[in-house]
């Protein structure tokens, strides 16, 4: 089936995924970070202190995700999704009304858990479970919400800053999160059942079985994948988190960085759909093995050049990997570990990504306070991705025989 017929025939359920990923934006770093200067000024924080605050709140949300993410194996999306949106709206109000710095880690926890954590996780699990033979395409279509949110929200809210106080803008975000609930409820009145039988061979993992979370944690493949799961969340989050600082050290206006977001989104969207097609055609393993290469190139370019043209090239490289990561984790987990316990399995992956997004800003902020600019750190980040790519390739080669046995 081509993309257009697939989108048309499944628009009802794909819209659910889109709403979840788009609305998750109010708890994502690319949104929170546009208020970094105001938050640091209001509460008297340095880059390192703000980074530590962000790390504490996000790391706590990662720990809770291990438990909460497994709820998707027991509760329906129709129950979890509206509750998550209501929680996210309350978190935005918490940010708007918070009077003291000591509560900032709790604010960040609420935003990250409900937005980046649960909303994104529910979308990934729903698409992985609702679709079997077109899982990659479903994840790609639903992930458009990330791209649209990442483009529209920063531009719109940065443009609104001269007219509204930063706290008032968080109240606007709360209203927008609540506004996503009414269209979601009728869409979830009937959840999709895959056309293929849920227990059929296409839904099984390695060795022809459904893996439980404990089994996955004992398998070497999972641990060889950990650096590649953790890394993009850590360092790409840090890139957007430190965007104000990066613009300063590069000699750009902050608006110059924000202006690159439409390009980032366009490349990311193209990569999302291309990876969705490639996953359905070749499997998630080969795509996962290649995913780190553009990240190596992107951060090496950020380290080597201050030119805006090269920065656009670097952002395009990073966007290639970001787009593919919108489809890869869910597809890879379902393909290698099966779908029966996909909620609890993906909760570990989601927790790793949330934890990565916690340590990235903390580490980079601490190094900035020590005199190492984010531009200086980019070379080390490129080296990290080179090593994580080697780890992924080793893991996939080791598991390839057991996967083919499942087929």
C-alpha positions as CSV (number, residue, x, y, z in Angstrom):
1,X,0.0,0.0,0.0
2,X,1.3,3.5,-0.9
3,X,1.6,6.2,1.7
4,X,-1.3,8.3,0.5
5,X,-3.8,5.4,0.6
6,X,-2.4,4.3,3.9
7,X,-2.9,7.8,5.4
8,X,-6.4,8.1,4.0
9,X,-7.6,4.7,5.2
10,X,-6.1,5.1,8.7
11,X,-6.5,8.8,9.2
12,X,-8.8,8.3,12.2
13,X,-6.1,6.4,14.3
14,X,-3.1,8.3,13.0
15,X,-4.7,11.5,14.1
16,X,-4.6,10.2,17.6
17,X,-0.9,9.7,17.4
18,X,-0.4,13.1,15.8
19,X,-2.4,14.8,18.7
20,X,-0.3,13.0,21.3
21,X,3.0,13.9,19.7
22,X,2.1,17.5,19.0
23,X,0.7,18.2,22.4
24,X,3.8,16.6,24.1
25,X,5.6,19.7,22.9
26,X,4.7,21.7,26.0
27,X,6.9,19.4,28.0
28,X,9.7,19.1,25.4
29,X,13.1,20.8,25.7
30,X,12.6,22.8,22.5
31,X,9.7,24.5,24.1
32,X,10.9,24.9,27.7
33,X,14.3,26.2,26.5
34,X,12.9,29.3,24.8
35,X,12.2,30.6,28.3
36,X,15.7,29.7,29.7
37,X,16.8,33.4,29.8
38,X,13.7,34.5,31.7
39,X,13.8,31.6,34.1
40,X,17.5,32.1,34.9
41,X,17.0,35.8,35.4
42,X,13.8,35.5,37.5
43,X,15.3,32.9,39.8
44,X,19.0,34.1,39.7
45,X,20.4,30.9,38.2
46,X,23.6,30.3,36.3
47,X,23.8,28.0,33.2
48,X,25.1,25.2,35.5
49,X,22.4,25.7,38.1
50,X,19.6,25.8,35.5
51,X,21.1,22.7,33.9
52,X,21.2,20.9,37.2
53,X,17.6,21.9,38.0
54,X,16.6,20.5,34.6
55,X,18.6,17.3,35.2
56,X,17.0,16.7,38.6
57,X,13.5,17.1,37.4
58,X,13.9,15.2,34.2
59,X,15.9,12.3,35.9
60,X,13.0,11.9,38.4
61,X,10.5,11.7,35.6
62,X,12.7,9.0,33.9
63,X,12.5,6.9,37.1
64,X,8.7,7.2,37.3
65,X,8.4,6.4,33.6
66,X,9.7,2.8,34.2
67,X,6.6,2.2,36.3
68,X,4.0,4.5,34.7
69,X,5.0,3.5,31.1
70,X,3.9,-0.1,31.8
71,X,0.3,1.2,32.4
72,X,-0.1,1.1,28.6
73,X,-0.2,-2.7,28.9
74,X,-3.1,-2.5,31.3
75,X,-5.1,0.6,30.5
76,X,-6.6,1.8,27.2
77,X,-5.3,4.8,25.3
78,X,-8.8,6.4,25.7
79,X,-8.2,6.5,29.5
80,X,-4.5,7.4,29.6
81,X,-4.4,10.1,26.8
82,X,-6.9,12.6,28.2
83,X,-5.5,12.2,31.7
84,X,-2.0,12.9,30.4
85,X,-3.1,16.0,28.6
86,X,-4.9,17.3,31.8
87,X,-1.7,16.6,33.8
88,X,0.4,18.5,31.2
89,X,-2.0,21.5,31.4
90,X,-1.7,21.5,35.2
91,X,2.1,21.4,34.8
92,X,2.1,24.4,32.6
93,X,0.0,26.3,35.2
94,X,2.5,25.2,37.8
95,X,5.4,26.8,35.8
96,X,3.4,30.0,35.4
97,X,2.5,30.4,39.0
98,X,5.7,29.0,40.7
99,X,7.1,31.7,43.0
100,X,10.4,30.1,44.2
101,X,13.5,28.5,42.7
102,X,13.3,25.5,45.1
103,X,10.2,24.2,43.4
104,X,11.7,24.4,39.9
105,X,12.8,20.7,39.9
106,X,9.2,19.7,40.7
107,X,7.9,21.9,37.9
108,X,10.3,20.4,35.4
109,X,9.4,16.9,36.6
110,X,5.7,17.5,36.0
111,X,6.3,18.9,32.5
112,X,8.8,16.3,31.4
113,X,6.8,13.3,32.8
114,X,3.5,14.3,31.3
115,X,4.8,15.8,28.0
116,X,8.1,14.2,26.9
117,X,7.4,11.1,28.9
118,X,3.8,9.8,28.9
119,X,2.4,11.6,25.9
120,X,5.2,10.5,23.6
121,X,5.2,7.0,25.1
122,X,1.5,6.5,24.7
123,X,1.7,7.6,21.0
124,X,4.5,5.1,20.3
125,X,2.9,2.2,22.0
126,X,-0.5,2.8,20.4
127,X,1.0,2.9,16.8
128,X,3.2,-0.1,17.5
129,X,0.2,-2.1,18.8
130,X,-2.5,-0.9,16.4
131,X,-0.4,-1.5,13.3
132,X,1.5,-4.6,12.4
133,X,2.7,-4.8,8.7
134,X,2.7,-1.0,8.4
135,X,4.2,-0.2,11.8
136,X,7.0,2.0,10.5
137,X,4.6,4.1,8.4
138,X,2.2,4.5,11.2
139,X,4.9,5.7,13.6
140,X,6.2,8.1,10.9
141,X,2.8,9.6,10.3
142,X,2.1,10.0,14.0
143,X,5.5,11.5,14.6
144,X,4.7,14.4,12.3
145,X,3.2,15.9,15.5
146,X,6.7,16.2,16.9
147,X,8.0,18.0,13.8
148,X,5.0,20.4,13.5
149,X,5.2,21.2,17.2
150,X,9.0,21.7,17.1
151,X,8.5,24.2,14.3
152,X,5.4,26.1,15.3
153,X,5.6,26.4,19.1
154,X,9.1,28.0,19.4
155,X,8.4,30.5,16.6
156,X,4.9,31.4,17.8
157,X,5.9,31.8,21.5
158,X,9.1,33.7,20.8
159,X,7.1,36.0,18.6
160,X,4.6,36.5,21.4
161,X,7.3,37.4,24.0
162,X,7.2,41.2,23.4
163,X,3.4,41.2,23.9
164,X,3.0,38.8,26.9
165,X,5.0,38.1,30.0
166,X,6.7,34.7,30.0
167,X,4.5,33.4,32.8
168,X,1.3,34.4,30.9
169,X,2.7,32.4,27.9
170,X,2.8,29.3,30.1
171,X,-0.9,29.9,30.9
172,X,-1.6,30.0,27.1
173,X,0.3,26.7,26.8
174,X,-2.0,25.2,29.5
175,X,-5.1,26.3,27.6
176,X,-3.8,24.8,24.4
177,X,-3.0,21.5,26.1
178,X,-6.6,21.3,27.5
179,X,-8.0,22.2,24.1
180,X,-6.5,19.0,22.7
181,X,-8.8,16.8,24.9
182,X,-12.2,17.4,23.2
183,X,-11.1,16.2,19.7
184,X,-9.2,13.3,21.2
185,X,-12.2,11.7,23.0
186,X,-14.4,10.9,20.0
187,X,-11.3,9.7,18.1
188,X,-10.7,7.1,20.8
189,X,-14.2,5.9,21.1
190,X,-13.2,2.9,19.1
191,X,-9.5,1.8,19.2
192,X,-8.0,0.1,16.2
193,X,-7.5,-3.7,16.0
194,X,-4.7,-4.7,13.6
195,X,-5.9,-6.5,10.5
196,X,-3.3,-9.3,11.2
197,X,-3.9,-11.5,14.3
198,X,-2.1,-10.0,17.3
199,X,-0.3,-13.3,18.1
200,X,0.8,-14.0,14.5
201,X,4.4,-14.4,13.6
202,X,4.8,-10.8,12.4
203,X,4.3,-9.6,16.0
204,X,6.8,-12.0,17.6
205,X,10.3,-11.0,18.5
206,X,13.6,-12.9,18.6
207,X,13.4,-16.7,18.8
208,X,9.8,-16.5,17.8
209,X,8.4,-15.3,21.1
210,X,7.1,-12.3,23.0
211,X,9.7,-11.0,25.4
212,X,9.0,-9.7,28.8
213,X,10.8,-6.7,30.2
214,X,12.9,-8.8,32.6
215,X,14.0,-11.0,29.7
216,X,15.0,-8.0,27.6
217,X,17.1,-6.6,30.5
218,X,19.1,-9.8,30.6
219,X,19.8,-9.9,26.9
220,X,23.1,-8.4,25.6
221,X,21.4,-6.7,22.7
222,X,19.6,-4.3,25.0
223,X,22.8,-3.2,26.7
224,X,24.6,-2.7,23.4
225,X,21.7,-0.5,22.3
226,X,21.7,1.7,25.5
227,X,24.3,4.3,24.3
228,X,22.4,4.8,21.1
229,X,19.0,5.1,22.9
230,X,20.5,7.5,25.5
231,X,22.7,9.6,23.2
232,X,20.3,11.4,20.9
233,X,18.1,12.3,23.8
234,X,21.0,13.6,25.8
235,X,22.9,15.6,23.3
236,X,20.1,16.7,21.0
237,X,18.2,17.9,24.0
238,X,21.4,19.7,25.2
239,X,21.7,21.4,21.7
240,X,18.2,22.9,22.0
241,X,18.5,23.5,25.7
242,X,21.7,25.5,25.2
243,X,20.5,27.3,22.1
244,X,20.7,30.8,23.7
245,X,24.3,30.1,24.8
246,X,25.3,28.6,21.5
247,X,24.0,31.6,19.6
248,X,26.0,33.9,21.9
249,X,29.3,32.0,21.5
250,X,28.8,31.6,17.7
251,X,28.1,35.4,17.3
252,X,24.5,34.8,16.1
253,X,21.2,36.4,17.2
254,X,18.9,33.9,19.0
255,X,16.5,34.5,16.1
256,X,19.1,33.1,13.8
257,X,19.0,29.7,15.6
258,X,15.2,29.8,15.7
259,X,15.1,30.6,12.0
260,X,16.8,27.3,11.3
261,X,14.0,25.3,12.9
262,X,11.8,25.2,9.7
263,X,14.7,23.6,7.8
264,X,15.3,21.2,10.7
265,X,11.6,20.3,10.6
266,X,11.5,19.8,6.9
267,X,14.5,17.5,6.9
268,X,13.2,15.7,10.0
269,X,9.8,15.1,8.4
270,X,11.4,13.7,5.2
271,X,13.7,11.5,7.3
272,X,10.7,10.3,9.4
273,X,8.7,9.1,6.3
274,X,11.8,7.7,4.6
275,X,12.7,5.7,7.7
276,X,9.1,4.5,8.1
277,X,9.2,3.2,4.5
278,X,12.7,1.7,5.0
279,X,11.7,0.0,8.2
280,X,8.7,-1.7,6.6
281,X,10.9,-2.7,3.6
282,X,14.2,-3.7,5.2
283,X,13.5,-4.1,8.9
284,X,14.4,-1.8,11.9
285,X,17.9,-3.3,12.4
286,X,19.7,-2.0,9.3
287,X,18.2,1.5,9.8
288,X,19.2,1.5,13.5
289,X,22.8,0.6,12.5
290,X,23.0,3.7,10.2
291,X,21.2,6.2,12.5
292,X,24.3,7.5,14.3
293,X,26.3,8.5,11.2
294,X,24.6,11.9,10.5
295,X,24.9,12.7,14.2
296,X,28.7,12.3,14.0
297,X,28.7,14.6,11.0
298,X,26.4,17.2,12.5
299,X,28.2,17.7,15.7
300,X,31.6,17.7,14.0
301,X,30.4,20.5,11.8
302,X,29.2,22.5,14.9
303,X,32.6,22.1,16.4
304,X,34.5,23.1,13.3
305,X,32.6,26.2,12.0
306,X,30.8,29.3,13.2
307,X,29.3,30.1,9.8
308,X,25.5,30.1,9.7
309,X,25.6,28.2,6.4
310,X,27.5,25.3,8.0
311,X,25.2,25.5,11.0
312,X,22.3,24.8,8.7
313,X,24.1,21.8,7.3
314,X,24.8,20.6,10.8
315,X,21.2,21.0,11.8
316,X,20.1,19.1,8.6
317,X,22.4,16.2,9.6
318,X,21.1,16.1,13.1
319,X,17.5,16.3,11.7
320,X,18.1,13.2,9.6
321,X,18.8,11.2,12.8
322,X,16.0,12.9,14.7
323,X,13.5,12.0,12.1
324,X,14.5,8.4,12.0
325,X,14.4,8.2,15.8
326,X,10.7,9.1,15.6
327,X,10.1,5.7,14.1
328,X,13.0,3.5,15.2
329,X,12.6,2.8,18.9
330,X,9.0,1.6,18.6
331,X,9.6,-0.4,15.5
332,X,12.9,-2.0,16.8
333,X,11.3,-2.9,20.1
334,X,8.3,-4.6,18.5
335,X,10.5,-6.3,15.8
336,X,13.1,-7.8,18.2
337,X,11.1,-8.2,21.4
338,X,7.5,-8.7,20.2
339,X,4.3,-6.7,20.9
340,X,2.5,-8.5,23.8
341,X,4.5,-6.7,26.4
342,X,5.5,-3.7,24.3
343,X,4.2,-1.2,26.9
344,X,6.5,-2.3,29.7
345,X,9.4,-2.9,27.3
346,X,9.0,0.5,25.7
347,X,8.7,2.1,29.1
348,X,12.4,1.2,29.8
349,X,13.4,2.7,26.4
350,X,11.3,5.8,27.2
351,X,12.9,6.1,30.6
352,X,16.3,5.9,29.0
353,X,15.5,8.6,26.6
354,X,14.0,10.8,29.3
355,X,17.1,10.1,31.5
356,X,19.3,11.1,28.6
357,X,17.4,14.3,28.2
358,X,18.1,14.9,31.9
359,X,21.9,14.4,31.9
360,X,22.6,16.2,28.6
361,X,21.6,19.7,29.8
362,X,23.2,19.1,33.2
363,X,26.6,18.0,31.8
364,X,26.8,20.6,29.2
365,X,25.7,23.4,31.6
366,X,28.3,22.3,34.1
367,X,31.0,22.3,31.4
368,X,29.9,25.8,30.2
369,X,30.3,27.1,33.8
370,X,33.9,25.6,33.7
371,X,34.6,27.5,30.5
372,X,33.9,24.8,27.9
373,X,31.4,26.2,25.4
374,X,28.8,23.9,23.8
375,X,30.7,24.4,20.5
376,X,33.9,23.1,22.2
377,X,31.9,20.1,23.5
378,X,30.6,19.2,20.1
379,X,33.7,17.2,19.1
380,X,33.4,15.0,22.1
381,X,29.7,14.5,21.3
382,X,30.6,13.5,17.7
383,X,33.0,10.9,19.1
384,X,30.3,9.6,21.4
385,X,28.0,8.9,18.5
386,X,30.8,7.2,16.6
387,X,31.3,4.7,19.4
388,X,27.6,4.2,20.0
389,X,27.2,3.3,16.4
390,X,29.8,0.6,16.7
391,X,28.0,-0.8,19.7
392,X,24.7,-0.9,17.8
393,X,26.2,-2.7,14.9
394,X,27.8,-5.3,17.2
395,X,24.4,-5.9,19.0
396,X,22.5,-6.3,15.7
397,X,25.0,-8.7,14.2
398,X,24.9,-10.8,17.4
399,X,21.1,-10.9,17.3
400,X,20.5,-11.3,13.6
401,X,20.4,-15.1,13.7
402,X,17.8,-15.2,16.4
403,X,15.6,-12.7,14.6
404,X,15.7,-14.7,11.3
405,X,14.7,-17.8,13.3
406,X,11.6,-15.9,14.4
407,X,10.7,-15.3,10.7
